[in-house]
Amino acid sequence: MAYLIPPEQLGSLLDGHPTYRSNQLREWLYEHPVLDAADMMNLPLDVRTKLGTSLWPFTVDAEQVGDAGKTRKWLFRGDKDAAIEAVLMGYPKRVTLCLSSQAGCAMGCTFCATGQFGFERQLEAGEIVAQVAYAQAHLQTYPLPDSPNRISNIVFMGMGEPLANYSNVREALRRMIDVMHIGARHITVSTVGIVPGIRKLADEPWQVGLALSLHAADDELRETLVPINRRYPIGDLIDACAYYFEKKGRRVSLEWTMMEGTNDTPEQAAKLADIARELRAHVNVINLNPTPLGPDRPSDMLTVEDFIADLRSRGVAATFRETRGQDIDAACGQLRALRFGDVPAELTIQSITKTQ
Ligand code: SF4
């Protein structure tokens, strides 16, 4: 399990070999990852053979391809069968990987497939960073159409609440930035609002971006969608995000998932605009990728357009983000739900989107 060992301690896998072999191995794992250890050509055969069966800390349980090849999704299984999802999305000038920080999630957001199935376990730093390495190695071998062949952006928006697994996420960030040489400004950590974690991240030395999954602009509504809001209400979140801005000089972005009749009203737009102006934040609006067991449905596109226009008329920068992978189970937790059989076949996401 080479990725479960800190990159500075890889010598423990190389008994009897000179120390420069650790540097070579570290470069293969983090700078030029390959799918198969047999391709680490400058390492001796016995090392490659030993690594061959233990390179990745997970197995690939499922792979899906959507959006005419531009979106690729994996369901990995780690130790104790932990489900780990990662989604690779290609654009003309960048490639973004959305990764998981926990297997499952304890936050229980009502609109999220992961939240509906509960918490399995924390992911280790090596399991988080291995998602990047695996996706990069895959991309190198199987490029996405009309996109660069290098991962340029990473978002912690897959399964799990990153700031509820702080020490492992911190170590994964360190490896991505210091060992993989991915620019901190190209990494975004997304949170539903763990206030102490936001403040801790603000005090770290890296300029990583912070995205706050807000989804409701008053405590009354937010508590019904995001239960952790009872512990960390919106006022505390605004203070923590302002602290982040002060420490990093980087604006926090606000994520807003549109749900029909729930948070797509002019009243919510007005309150959201007040928060966004106070934080000088950009608002990213996406439409709900509906989950099999959740009650909410996406807003119609006219409502989405009106909502964004309303925000803009109130002086807020707002962008609509296309939802990738609607032809596959690309929203957080959906592929896991399908593969692990928690969801009746007639309720899988494909059948729901087909009947809409
Ligand atoms: S939206 Fe994020 S924090 Fe909420 S349940 Fe899903 S994975 Fe967890």
Boltz pocket constraint, residues with backbone or C-beta under 6 A from the ligand:
constraints:
  - pocket:
      binder: B
      contacts: [[A, 104], [A, 105], [A, 106], [A, 107], [A, 108], [A, 109], [A, 112], [A, 113], [A, 114], [A, 115], [A, 116], [A, 158], [A, 159], [A, 160], [A, 161], [A, 192], [A, 332]]
      max_distance: 6.0
